[in-house]
């Protein structure tokens, strides 16, 4: 669904889906998307899953708080928008990460579209 949302925005993206343990389930790189975006997508998903927080929000909060600014220095975390937790029955079951959508806010919008209402899977 994230790829479809990206197409409606005239964007081609890389998408990563990880489980709650940080293991990669799906990793896609759209045609022409920079190779670095594949790893960025995975790290955004890892960050969202491990912190149970959307990376756009986490990055903004970390920057505003001197006590959490050092989160940006942890090797696997990536505090750029585009990673969101995936929930089932209000429990984090993993995360999706998106890169290449033209900025952190676009990546966040695209990642948040990765829900499957029929299966009870949400990104909120």
Residue pairs with C-beta under 8 A, 6 or more apart in sequence:
1 113
1 114
1 115
1 116
2 13
2 15
2 96
2 98
2 110
2 111
2 113
2 114
3 13
3 15
3 28
3 30
4 113
5 109
5 110
5 113
5 114
6 12
6 13
6 30
6 98
6 101
6 110
9 101
9 102
9 106
9 109
9 110
11 100
11 101
11 102
11 106
11 110
12 30
12 31
12 32
12 33
12 100
13 30
13 33
13 37
13 41
13 98
13 99
13 100
13 101
13 107
13 110
14 27
14 28
14 29
14 30
14 33
14 37
14 38
14 40
14 41
14 98
14 99
14 100
15 26
15 27
15 28
15 41
15 96
15 97
15 98
15 114
16 24
16 26
16 27
16 28
16 38
16 41
16 42
16 44
16 45
16 96
16 97
16 98
17 24
17 25
17 26
17 27
17 45
17 86
17 94
17 95
17 96
17 97
17 114
18 24
18 25
18 42
18 45
18 46
18 49
18 94
18 95
18 96
18 97
19 25
19 49
19 93
19 94
20 49
20 92
20 93
20 94
22 46
22 49
22 50
24 42
25 94
27 38
27 41
27 42
29 35
29 37
29 38
30 100
33 99
33 100
34 100
36 99
37 99
37 100
38 99
40 78
40 80
40 82
40 97
40 99
41 82
41 97
41 98
41 99
41 100
42 97
43 76
43 77
43 78
43 83
43 97
44 55
44 78
44 80
44 81
44 82
44 83
44 95
44 97
44 98
44 99
44 107
44 111
45 83
45 94
45 95
45 96
45 97
46 76
46 77
46 78
46 83
46 95
46 97
47 55
47 58
47 76
47 77
47 78
47 79
47 83
47 95
47 97
48 54
48 55
48 58
48 83
48 84
48 85
48 95
48 96
48 97
49 83
49 85
49 86
49 92
49 94
49 95
50 76
50 77
51 58
51 77
52 85
52 92
53 85
54 81
54 83
54 84
54 85
54 108
54 111
54 112
55 78
55 79
55 80
55 81
55 82
55 83
55 84
55 97
55 108
56 80
56 81
56 82
56 104
56 105
56 107
56 108
58 71
58 79
59 72
59 79
59 80
59 81
59 104
61 68
62 68
62 69
62 71
62 72
62 79
63 69
63 79
71 77
71 79
72 79
80 99
80 104
80 107
81 103
81 104
81 105
81 107
81 108
82 97
82 98
82 99
82 101
82 104
82 107
82 108
82 110
82 111
83 95
83 96
83 97
83 98
83 111
84 95
84 96
84 108
84 111
84 112
84 114
84 123
85 92
85 94
85 95
85 123
86 92
86 93
86 94
86 95
86 96
86 114
86 115
86 121
86 122
86 123
87 93
87 121
87 122
87 123
87 124
88 119
88 120
88 121
88 122
89 120
93 121
96 111
96 114
96 123
97 111
98 107
98 108
98 110
98 111
99 107
100 107
101 107
101 109
101 110
111 123
112 123
112 124
113 123
114 123
115 121
115 122
115 123
115 124
